[in-house]
Amino acid sequence: MNEKKLAIIKAAKKLFTEKGYHNVSMQAIAEACKISKASIYKLFQSKEDLLLALTNFRKEEMLKKGAKINADSSLSPREKLTKKIALEIMEFKENRQWVHLMSDDGSFPNTKVFKKHLRQTKSMIICWHKDSIIQAYGDKVKPFIWDLVMIFHGLMREFYFLVTVKKTKPDIDAIPHFILTVLDLYVEKSIGQKSLLNEEMIASYNSSITPHYPQKEELLASHLQQMKGLITSHVNHKDLLSTVALLEEELFAEEPRMFLIEALLNYLEKIKELQKEISQMKTILRGDVQ
């Protein structure tokens, strides 16, 4: 996504959260971005189209973060699920105003397109949870996977609510352990037992929408783009941009030279602003995105 489009989406999220979707005009978003309204309409056909792009962006960002966890070969499958639970909980906590807005039926357009989009998003999240549980517990849970998914989804939903209410202060670090303990007990009792839910019963949740998990190349490209933005104001930005360009070329070559990639990463890691991105890129290169 180009920087201009991303800036518009971020401005729209801020204004929608502060004032409500119906109270924000495209002109207001344009003014917040210091661009003309016509410039926005070149990228988004309508305010609803912009809203759809915003919710898709948030969904894709969550999947990217989950894919980075999957890419960490130092973590066990159970540890990966633990980190994914913590990731979701923190995302909801940090975006509590947006979550409350999304939960209010009257806050957004009452159109078939947007309602379908929300159903697809819910389906995507449930399928993501299903895949994450199977990854953590293995094939033994497949006969009763939808029972586990509903338990997991229900627990997560309640904790979402708790962490977004300012008056409550749940121990966020303890939530993943609690949820996994509940799942462990159900798995232990359900081996060899008949599942309560089946594919037919869950059909309304399990639509044909399958989560698109970003692959290693997509994640690396995303970090490279972030790095380019971080070094634009650096005193040696021209040299650094040349180094990043060389790294990009080598990463996506038909036969990447790992010794050169490692040398370039180590060189760029000396720049404080880039250390987080470099660390995550090294993690991705150590393992395979599942």
DRENLUMMI-387006 format. One record per residue: residue number from 1; x, y, z of N, C-alpha, C in turn; residue in three letters. Coordinates in steps of 0.2 Angstrom, whole numbers, plus 5000, padded with zeros to 4 digits. Each point is the difference from the previous one (the first is absolute). Layout:
BEGIN
SEDO   nr   nc1   nc2   nc3  cac1  cac2  cac3   cc1   cc2   cc3  rest
SEDO  NUM     X     Y     Z     X     Y     Z     X     Y     Z   Ala
...
//
This chain:
BEGIN
SEDO   nr   nc1   nc2   nc3  cac1  cac2  cac3   cc1   cc2   cc3  rest
SEDO    1  5004  4994  5000  4996  5006  5000  5004  5006  5000   Met
SEDO    2  4999  5005  4995  5004  5006  5000  4999  5005  5006   Asn
SEDO    3  5005  5004  5001  5000  5004  5006  4993  5005  5000   Glu
SEDO    4  4998  5002  4995  4995  5005  4999  4993  4997  5002   Lys
SEDO    5  4999  4994  4998  4994  4996  5001  5000  4998  5008   Lys
SEDO    6  5006  4998  5002  5001  4998  5008  4998  5006  5004   Leu
SEDO    7  5003  5006  4998  4998  5006  5004  4993  5002  5000   Ala
SEDO    8  4996  4999  4995  4993  5001  4999  4997  4995  5005   Ile
SEDO    9  5001  4994  5000  4997  4995  5004  5001  5001  5007   Ile
SEDO   10  5006  5002  5002  5002  5002  5007  4996  5006  5003   Lys
SEDO   11  4999  5005  4995  4997  5006  5002  4992  4998  5001   Ala
SEDO   12  4998  4996  4995  4993  4998  5001  4998  4996  5006   Ala
SEDO   13  5004  4996  5002  4999  4996  5006  5000  5005  5006   Lys
SEDO   14  5005  5005  5000  5000  5004  5006  4993  5004  5000   Lys
SEDO   15  4998  5003  4995  4994  5004  5000  4994  4996  5001   Leu
SEDO   16  4999  4994  4997  4995  4995  5001  4999  4999  5008   Phe
SEDO   17  5006  4998  5003  5000  4999  5007  4998  5005  5004   Thr
SEDO   18  5002  5006  4999  4999  5006  5004  4993  5003  4999   Glu
SEDO   19  4997  5000  4994  4994  5003  4998  4994  4996  4998   Lys
SEDO   20  5002  4993  4998  4995  4996  4997  5000  5000  4993   Gly
SEDO   21  4999  4995  4997  5000  4999  4992  4995  5005  4997   Tyr
SEDO   22  4994  5000  5002  4995  5005  4997  5002  5007  5001   His
SEDO   23  5004  5002  5005  5001  5007  5001  5006  5002  4997   Asn
SEDO   24  5004  4996  4996  5006  5002  4996  4999  5000  4993   Val
SEDO   25  5002  5006  4997  4999  5001  4993  5007  4998  4996   Ser
SEDO   26  5000  4999  4994  5006  4999  4996  5004  5006  5000   Met
SEDO   27  4997  5006  5000  5003  5006  5000  5004  5001  5007   Gln
SEDO   28  4997  4998  5005  5004  5000  5007  5006  4995  5000   Ala
SEDO   29  4999  4995  4997  5006  4995  4999  5005  5003  4995   Ile
SEDO   30  4998  5003  4995  5005  5004  4996  5004  5005  5003   Ala
SEDO   31  4996  5004  5004  5004  5005  5004  5005  4998  5005   Glu
SEDO   32  4998  4994  5003  5004  4997  5005  5007  4997  4997   Ala
SEDO   33  4999  4998  4993  5006  4998  4997  5003  5006  4996   Cys
SEDO   34  4997  5006  5000  5003  5005  4996  5001  4999  4993   Lys
SEDO   35  4994  4997  4997  5000  4999  4993  4993  5002  4998   Ile
SEDO   36  4998  5000  4993  4994  5001  4998  4995  4994  5000   Ser
SEDO   37  4994  5002  5001  4995  4995  5000  5000  4995  4993   Lys
SEDO   38  5002  5004  4995  5000  4996  4993  5006  4995  5001   Ala
SEDO   39  5005  5001  5003  5006  4996  5001  4997  4993  5003   Ser
SEDO   40  4996  5001  5005  4997  4994  5004  4996  4996  4995   Ile
SEDO   41  4996  5003  4996  4995  4997  4996  5004  4996  4994   Tyr
SEDO   42  5006  5002  4999  5004  4996  4995  5002  4994  5003   Lys
SEDO   43  5000  4999  5006  5002  4994  5003  4994  4996  5003   Leu
SEDO   44  4995  5003  5002  4994  4997  5004  4994  5003  4996   Phe
SEDO   45  4996  4995  4998  4994  5003  4996  4995  5003  5005   Gln
SEDO   46  5000  4998  5006  4995  5003  5005  5002  5000  5007   Ser
SEDO   47  4997  5003  5005  5002  4999  5007  4999  4993  5002   Lys
SEDO   48  4995  4996  4998  4999  4993  5001  5006  4996  4998   Glu
SEDO   49  5002  5002  4994  5006  4996  4997  5006  5001  5004   Asp
SEDO   50  5001  5006  5003  5006  5002  5004  4999  4996  5006   Leu
SEDO   51  4994  4999  5003  4999  4997  5006  5002  4992  4999   Leu
SEDO   52  4998  4998  4994  5001  4993  4999  5008  4999  4999   Leu
SEDO   53  5003  5004  4997  5008  5000  5000  5003  5000  5007   Ala
SEDO   54  4997  5004  5004  5002  5001  5007  5000  4993  5004   Leu
SEDO   55  4994  4997  5000  4999  4994  5003  5004  4994  4997   Thr
SEDO   56  5001  5001  4993  5004  4995  4997  5007  5001  5002   Asn
SEDO   57  5003  5006  5001  5006  5001  5002  5002  4998  5007   Phe
SEDO   58  4995  5001  5004  5001  4997  5007  5000  4993  5001   Arg
SEDO   59  4996  4997  4996  5000  4992  4999  5007  4998  4998   Lys
SEDO   60  5002  5003  4994  5006  4997  4997  5006  5002  5005   Glu
SEDO   61  5000  5005  5004  5006  5001  5004  5000  4995  5006   Glu
SEDO   62  4994  4998  5002  4999  4995  5005  5003  4993  4998   Met
SEDO   63  4998  4999  4993  5003  4993  4997  5007  5001  4999   Leu
SEDO   64  5003  5006  4999  5007  5000  4999  5004  4999  5007   Lys
SEDO   65  4997  5003  5005  5003  4999  5006  5000  4993  5003   Lys
SEDO   66  4994  4996  4998  5000  4993  5001  5005  4996  4996   Gly
SEDO   67  5001  5002  4994  5004  4997  4996  5008  5000  5002   Ala
SEDO   68  5001  5006  5003  5007  5001  5003  5001  4996  5006   Lys
SEDO   69  4995  4998  5004  5000  4996  5005  5001  4993  4998   Ile
SEDO   70  4997  4998  4995  5001  4993  4997  5007  4999  4997   Asn
SEDO   71  5003  5006  4998  5006  4999  4996  5006  5000  5005   Ala
SEDO   72  4998  5000  5007  5005  5000  5005  5002  4993  5002   Asp
SEDO   73  5005  4997  4997  5001  4993  5001  5003  4998  5007   Ser
SEDO   74  5001  5005  5004  5002  4999  5007  4994  4998  5004   Ser
SEDO   75  4994  5001  4998  4994  4999  5004  4997  4993  4998   Leu
SEDO   76  4997  4997  5006  4997  4994  4999  4993  5002  4997   Ser
SEDO   77  4996  4995  4997  4993  5001  4998  4996  5003  5006   Pro
SEDO   78  5000  4998  5006  4996  5002  5005  5002  5008  5002   Arg
SEDO   79  5007  5001  5000  5002  5007  5001  4998  5005  4995   Glu
SEDO   80  4999  4997  4994  4998  5005  4994  4993  5001  5002   Lys
SEDO   81  4996  4996  5002  4993  5001  5001  4999  5005  5006   Leu
SEDO   82  5004  4999  5005  5000  5004  5006  5002  5007  4998   Thr
SEDO   83  5004  5001  4995  5002  5007  4998  4995  5003  4996   Lys
SEDO   84  4996  4996  4996  4995  5002  4996  4994  5003  5004   Lys
SEDO   85  4998  4996  5005  4995  5002  5005  5002  5007  5003   Ile
SEDO   86  5006  5000  5002  5002  5007  5003  5000  5005  4995   Ala
SEDO   87  5002  4999  4994  5000  5005  4995  4993  5003  4999   Leu
SEDO   88  4995  4995  4999  4993  5002  4999  4997  5004  5006   Glu
SEDO   89  5002  4998  5006  4997  5004  5006  5003  5007  5000   Ile
SEDO   90  5007  5000  4999  5003  5007  5000  4997  5004  4994   Met
SEDO   91  4999  4998  4994  4997  5003  4995  4993  5003  5002   Glu
SEDO   92  4996  4996  5003  4994  5003  5002  5000  5005  5006   Phe
SEDO   93  5005  4999  5004  5001  5005  5006  5002  5007  4997   Lys
SEDO   94  5005  4999  4996  5003  5007  4997  4995  5003  4995   Glu
SEDO   95  4995  4997  4998  4995  5003  4995  4993  4999  5003   Asn
SEDO   96  5000  5001  5006  4993  4999  5004  4995  5005  4997   Arg
SEDO   97  5001  5006  4998  4995  5004  4997  4998  4998  4994   Gln
SEDO   98  5004  4998  4995  4998  4997  4994  4996  4994  5001   Trp
SEDO   99  5002  4995  5005  4996  4994  5001  4993  5002  5002   Val
SEDO  100  4999  5005  5004  4993  5001  5002  4996  5003  4995   His
SEDO  101  5004  5004  4995  4996  5003  4995  4998  4994  4995   Leu
SEDO  102  5004  4995  4999  4999  4995  4995  4994  4996  5003   Met
SEDO  103  4999  4999  5007  4995  4996  5003  4993  5003  5000   Ser
SEDO  104  5000  5007  4998  4994  5003  5000  4997  5000  4993   Asp
SEDO  105  4994  4996  5000  4997  4999  4993  4998  5007  4996   Asp
SEDO  106  4999  5005  5004  4998  5006  4997  5005  5005  4998   Gly
SEDO  107  5006  4998  5001  5006  5004  4999  5003  5000  4993   Ser
SEDO  108  4998  4995  4996  5002  4999  4993  4995  4999  4995   Phe
SEDO  109  5002  5001  4994  4994  4999  4995  4997  4994  5000   Pro
SEDO  110  4993  5000  4999  4996  4995  5000  4998  4997  4993   Asn
SEDO  111  5006  4998  4997  4999  4998  4993  5002  4992  4999   Thr
SEDO  112  4998  4997  4995  5001  4993  4999  5008  4999  4999   Lys
SEDO  113  5003  5005  4997  5007  4999  4999  5004  5000  5006   Val
SEDO  114  4998  5004  5005  5004  5001  5006  4998  4994  5005   Phe
SEDO  115  4994  4998  5000  4998  4994  5004  5003  4994  4998   Lys
SEDO  116  5001  4999  4993  5003  4994  4998  5008  5000  5002   Lys
SEDO  117  5003  5006  4999  5007  5001  5002  5001  4998  5008   His
SEDO  118  4995  5002  5004  5001  4999  5007  4999  4992  5001   Leu
SEDO  119  4996  4997  4997  4999  4993  5000  5006  4996  4998   Arg
SEDO  120  5003  5002  4994  5006  4997  4998  5006  5001  5005   Gln
SEDO  121  5000  5006  5003  5005  5001  5005  5000  4996  5006   Thr
SEDO  122  4994  4999  5002  4998  4995  5006  5002  4993  4998   Lys
SEDO  123  4998  4998  4994  5002  4994  4997  5008  4999  5000   Ser
SEDO  124  5003  5005  4998  5007  5000  4999  5004  4999  5007   Met
SEDO  125  4997  5003  5005  5003  5000  5007  4999  4993  5003   Ile
SEDO  126  4994  4997  4999  4998  4993  5002  5005  4995  4997   Ile
SEDO  127  5001  5001  4993  5004  4995  4997  5007  5001  5002   Cys
SEDO  128  5002  5006  5001  5007  5001  5003  5001  4997  5007   Trp
SEDO  129  4995  5000  5004  5000  4997  5006  5001  4992  4999   His
SEDO  130  4996  4998  4996  5000  4992  4998  5007  4998  4998   Lys
SEDO  131  5003  5004  4996  5006  4998  4997  5005  5000  5006   Asp
SEDO  132  5000  5005  5004  5005  5001  5005  4999  4995  5006   Ser
SEDO  133  4994  4997  5001  4999  4995  5005  5003  4994  4997   Ile
SEDO  134  4998  4998  4994  5003  4994  4997  5008  5000  5000   Ile
SEDO  135  5002  5006  4998  5008  5000  5000  5003  4999  5007   Gln
SEDO  136  4996  5002  5006  5003  4999  5006  4999  4993  5003   Ala
SEDO  137  4994  4997  4998  4998  4994  5003  5001  4994  4996   Tyr
SEDO  138  5001  5001  4993  5001  4994  4996  4993  4997  4997   Gly
SEDO  139  5001  4995  4996  4994  4997  4997  4995  4997  5004   Asp
SEDO  140  5002  4998  5006  4996  4997  5005  4994  5004  5002   Lys
SEDO  141  5000  5006  4999  4994  5004  5002  4995  5001  4994   Val
SEDO  142  5002  4998  4994  4996  5001  4994  4993  4998  5000   Lys
SEDO  143  4999  4994  5004  4993  4997  5000  4995  5005  5004   Pro
SEDO  144  5003  5004  5005  4996  5004  5004  5002  5007  4999   Phe
SEDO  145  5003  5002  4995  5003  5007  4999  4995  5005  5001   Ile
SEDO  146  4994  4999  4997  4995  5006  5001  4998  5001  5007   Trp
SEDO  147  5000  4995  5004  4998  5001  5007  5005  5004  5003   Asp
SEDO  148  5007  4999  4999  5005  5004  5003  5000  5007  4997   Leu
SEDO  149  4999  5001  4994  4999  5006  4997  4995  5005  5003   Val
SEDO  150  4994  4997  5001  4995  5004  5004  5001  5001  5007   Met
SEDO  151  5004  4996  5003  5002  5001  5007  5005  5006  5000   Ile
SEDO  152  5005  4999  4996  5005  5005  4999  4997  5007  4998   Phe
SEDO  153  4996  5000  4995  4997  5006  4998  4996  5004  5005   His
SEDO  154  4996  4996  5004  4996  5002  5005  5005  5003  5006   Gly
SEDO  155  5005  4997  5002  5004  5002  5005  5004  5007  4998   Leu
SEDO  156  5002  5000  4994  5003  5006  4997  4996  5006  5000   Met
SEDO  157  4994  4999  4998  4995  5005  4999  4998  5003  5007   Arg
SEDO  158  5000  4996  5005  4999  5003  5007  5006  5004  5002   Glu
SEDO  159  5006  4997  4999  5006  5004  5002  5001  5006  4996   Phe
SEDO  160  4998  5000  4994  5000  5006  4996  4996  5006  5003   Tyr
SEDO  161  4994  4998  5003  4996  5005  5003  5003  5002  5007   Phe
SEDO  162  5003  4996  5004  5003  5002  5006  5006  5004  4999   Leu
SEDO  163  5004  4999  4995  5006  5004  4999  4998  5007  4997   Val
SEDO  164  4994  5001  4997  4998  5006  4997  4996  5004  5004   Thr
SEDO  165  4998  4998  5006  4997  5004  5005  5005  5003  5005   Val
SEDO  166  5000  5006  5000  5006  5004  5004  5000  4998  5007   Lys
SEDO  167  4994  4999  5003  4999  4999  5008  5003  4993  5002   Lys
SEDO  168  5001  4995  4995  5003  4994  5002  5007  4999  4998   Thr
SEDO  169  5004  4997  5004  5007  4999  4999  5002  4992  5000   Lys
SEDO  170  4998  4996  4995  5002  4993  5001  5007  4999  4998   Pro
SEDO  171  5003  4995  5003  5007  4998  4999  5001  4998  4993   Asp
SEDO  172  5002  5004  4995  5000  4998  4993  5005  4995  4999   Ile
SEDO  173  5005  5000  5004  5005  4994  4999  4998  4993  5002   Asp
SEDO  174  4995  5000  5004  4997  4994  5002  4995  4997  4996   Ala
SEDO  175  4997  5004  4996  4994  4998  4996  5002  4994  4995   Ile
SEDO  176  5005  5001  4996  5002  4994  4996  5000  4993  5003   Pro
SEDO  177  5004  5001  5006  5000  4993  5004  4994  4998  5002   His
SEDO  178  4995  5004  5002  4994  4998  5003  4996  4997  4994   Phe
SEDO  179  5000  5003  4994  4996  4997  4994  5003  4994  4998   Ile
SEDO  180  5007  4999  5000  5003  4994  4998  4998  4994  5005   Leu
SEDO  181  5000  5002  5006  4998  4995  5006  4993  4997  4999   Thr
SEDO  182  4995  5005  4998  4993  4997  4998  5000  4996  4994   Val
SEDO  183  5004  5002  4995  5000  4996  4994  5004  4993  5002   Leu
SEDO  184  5005  5000  5004  5003  4994  5001  4995  4995  5004   Asp
SEDO  185  4996  5002  5004  4995  4996  5004  4995  4997  4995   Leu
SEDO  186  4998  5004  4995  4995  4998  4995  5003  4994  4996   Tyr
SEDO  187  5006  5002  4998  5004  4995  4995  5001  4993  5004   Val
SEDO  188  5002  5001  5006  5001  4994  5004  4994  4995  5001   Glu
SEDO  189  4994  5004  5001  4994  4996  5001  4996  4998  4993   Lys
SEDO  190  5002  5003  4995  4997  4999  4993  5003  4995  4996   Ser
SEDO  191  5006  4998  5001  5003  4995  4996  4996  4993  4999   Ile
SEDO  192  4998  4999  4994  4996  4994  5000  4992  5001  5001   Gly
SEDO  193  4998  5006  5002  4993  5001  5001  4997  5003  4993   Gln
SEDO  194  4994  5000  5000  4996  5003  4994  5000  5008  5001   Lys
SEDO  195  5001  5003  4994  5000  5007  5000  4993  5003  5001   Ser
SEDO  196  4999  5005  5003  4994  5004  5001  4998  5003  4993   Leu
SEDO  197  5005  5003  4997  4999  5004  4994  5003  4997  4994   Leu
SEDO  198  4997  5001  4994  5003  4997  4994  5000  5005  4995   Asn
SEDO  199  5003  4999  4994  5001  5005  4994  4993  5003  4998   Glu
SEDO  200  4995  4995  5000  4993  5003  4998  4997  5005  5005   Glu
SEDO  201  5001  4999  5006  4997  5004  5005  5004  5007  5001   Met
SEDO  202  5007  4999  4998  5004  5006  5000  5000  5004  4994   Ile
SEDO  203  4996  4998  4995  5001  5003  4993  4999  5007  5000   Ala
SEDO  204  4995  5003  5004  4999  5007  5000  5006  5004  5002   Ser
SEDO  205  5005  4997  5004  5006  5003  5002  5005  4999  4995   Tyr
SEDO  206  5001  4994  4998  5005  4998  4996  4999  5001  4992   Asn
SEDO  207  5000  5006  4998  4999  5002  4993  5005  4998  4996   Ser
SEDO  208  5000  5001  4993  5005  4999  4996  5006  5004  5000   Ser
SEDO  209  5000  5005  5005  5005  5005  5000  5006  4997  5004   Ile
SEDO  210  5006  4999  4998  5005  4997  5003  5005  5006  5001   Thr
SEDO  211  5003  5000  5006  5005  5005  5002  5006  5000  4995   Pro
SEDO  212  5002  5006  4998  5006  5000  4996  5006  5001  5005   His
SEDO  213  5004  4995  5001  5006  5001  5005  5006  5002  4996   Tyr
SEDO  214  5002  5006  5001  5006  5003  4997  5006  4995  5000   Pro
SEDO  215  5003  4999  4994  5006  4996  4999  5006  5004  5002   Gln
SEDO  216  5006  4996  5000  5006  5003  5002  5002  5006  4996   Lys
SEDO  217  4999  4999  4993  5001  5006  4996  4996  5006  5001   Glu
SEDO  218  4994  4999  5002  4996  5006  5001  5002  5003  5007   Glu
SEDO  219  5002  4996  5005  5002  5003  5006  5006  5004  4999   Leu
SEDO  220  5005  4997  4997  5006  5003  4999  4999  5007  4996   Leu
SEDO  221  4996  5000  4995  4999  5006  4996  4997  5005  5004   Ala
SEDO  222  4995  4998  5005  4997  5005  5004  5005  5003  5005   Ser
SEDO  223  5005  4996  5002  5005  5003  5005  5005  5005  4996   His
SEDO  224  5002  4998  4994  5004  5004  4995  4997  5007  4999   Leu
SEDO  225  4993  5000  4999  4996  5006  4999  5001  5005  5007   Gln
SEDO  226  4999  4996  5005  5000  5004  5007  5007  5003  5001   Gln
SEDO  227  5005  4996  4998  5007  5003  5001  5001  5006  4995   Met
SEDO  228  4998  5000  4994  5001  5006  4996  4996  5006  5003   Lys
SEDO  229  4995  4999  5003  4996  5006  5003  5004  5002  5006   Gly
SEDO  230  5003  4996  5004  5004  5001  5006  5006  5004  4999   Leu
SEDO  231  5003  4999  4994  5007  5003  4999  5000  5006  4996   Ile
SEDO  232  4994  5003  4998  4999  5005  4995  5003  5007  5003   Thr
SEDO  233  5000  5000  5007  5002  5006  5003  5007  4999  5003   Ser
SEDO  234  5003  4994  4999  5007  4999  5003  5005  5004  4996   His
SEDO  235  5005  5002  5004  5006  5004  4997  5003  4996  4994   Val
SEDO  236  5000  4994  5000  5003  4996  4995  4995  4996  4996   Asn
SEDO  237  4994  5003  4999  4995  4997  4997  5001  4997  4993   His
SEDO  238  5004  5004  4996  5001  4997  4993  5004  4994  5000   Lys
SEDO  239  5006  5000  5004  5004  4993  5001  4995  4995  5003   Asp
SEDO  240  4996  5001  5005  4996  4995  5003  4995  4997  4995   Leu
SEDO  241  4997  5005  4996  4995  4998  4995  5003  4995  4995   Leu
SEDO  242  5006  5002  4998  5004  4996  4995  5001  4993  5003   Ser
SEDO  243  5002  5000  5006  5001  4993  5004  4994  4996  5000   Thr
SEDO  244  4994  5003  5002  4994  4997  5000  4998  4997  4993   Val
SEDO  245  5001  5004  4995  4998  4998  4993  5004  4994  4998   Ala
SEDO  246  5007  5000  5002  5004  4994  4999  4998  4994  5004   Leu
SEDO  247  4997  5001  5006  4998  4995  5004  4993  4997  4997   Leu
SEDO  248  4996  5004  4997  4994  4998  4997  5001  4996  4994   Glu
SEDO  249  5005  5002  4996  5002  4997  4994  5002  4993  5001   Glu
SEDO  250  5004  4999  5005  5003  4994  5002  4995  4995  5003   Glu
SEDO  251  4996  5003  5004  4994  4996  5003  4996  4996  4995   Leu
SEDO  252  4998  5004  4995  4996  4997  4995  5003  4998  4994   Phe
SEDO  253  5007  4999  5000  5003  4997  4994  4998  4992  5000   Ala
SEDO  254  5001  4998  4994  4999  4992  4999  5004  4996  5004   Glu
SEDO  255  5006  5002  5001  5005  4996  5005  5003  5005  5005   Glu
SEDO  256  4996  5002  5005  5003  5005  5005  5006  4998  5003   Pro
SEDO  257  5005  5004  5001  5006  4999  5004  4999  5001  5007   Arg
SEDO  258  5000  4995  5004  4998  5001  5007  5006  5004  5004   Met
SEDO  259  5006  4999  4998  5005  5003  5003  5000  5008  4999   Phe
SEDO  260  4998  5002  4994  4999  5007  4998  4994  5003  5004   Leu
SEDO  261  4995  4996  5000  4994  5003  5004  5001  5001  5007   Ile
SEDO  262  5004  4995  5003  5002  5000  5007  5004  5006  5001   Glu
SEDO  263  5005  5001  4996  5004  5006  5001  4997  5007  4999   Ala
SEDO  264  4995  5000  4995  4996  5006  5000  4995  5002  5006   Leu
SEDO  265  4997  4994  5002  4996  5001  5006  5004  5002  5006   Leu
SEDO  266  5006  4997  5001  5004  5002  5006  5002  5008  4999   Asn
SEDO  267  5002  5002  4994  5002  5007  4999  4994  5004  5002   Tyr
SEDO  268  4994  4999  4997  4994  5004  5001  4998  5000  5008   Leu
SEDO  269  5001  4994  5003  4998  5000  5007  5004  5005  5005   Glu
SEDO  270  5005  5002  4997  5004  5005  5004  4996  5007  5001   Lys
SEDO  271  4995  5001  4995  4996  5006  5001  4995  4999  5004   Ile
SEDO  272  4999  5004  5006  4995  4998  5005  4993  5000  4998   Lys
SEDO  273  4998  5004  4995  4994  5001  4998  4997  4993  4996   Glu
SEDO  274  5005  4997  4998  4999  4994  4996  5000  4993  5003   Leu
SEDO  275  5002  5000  5007  5002  4994  5003  4994  4996  5001   Gln
SEDO  276  4994  5002  5001  4994  4996  5001  4998  4997  4994   Lys
SEDO  277  5000  5003  4994  4999  4997  4994  5005  4995  4998   Glu
SEDO  278  5006  5001  5001  5006  4996  4998  4999  4993  5004   Ile
SEDO  279  4998  5001  5007  4999  4994  5004  4995  4996  4998   Ser
SEDO  280  4994  5003  4998  4994  4996  4997  5002  4997  4993   Gln
SEDO  281  5004  5003  4996  5002  4997  4994  5004  4994  5001   Met
SEDO  282  5005  5000  5005  5004  4995  5001  4996  4994  5003   Lys
SEDO  283  4995  5001  5004  4995  4995  5002  4997  4997  4995   Thr
SEDO  284  4997  5004  4995  4997  4997  4994  5004  4995  4996   Ile
SEDO  285  5006  5003  4999  5005  4996  4996  5003  4994  5003   Leu
SEDO  286  4999  4999  5007  5002  4994  5003  4995  4994  5000   Arg
SEDO  287  4993  5002  4998  4995  4995  5000  4996  5001  4994   Gly
SEDO  288  4995  4996  4999  4995  5000  4995  4994  5002  5002   Asp
SEDO  289  4996  5004  4997  4993  5002  5002  4996  4995  4998   Val
SEDO  290  4996  4998  5005  4995  4994  4999  4993  5003  4998   Gln
//
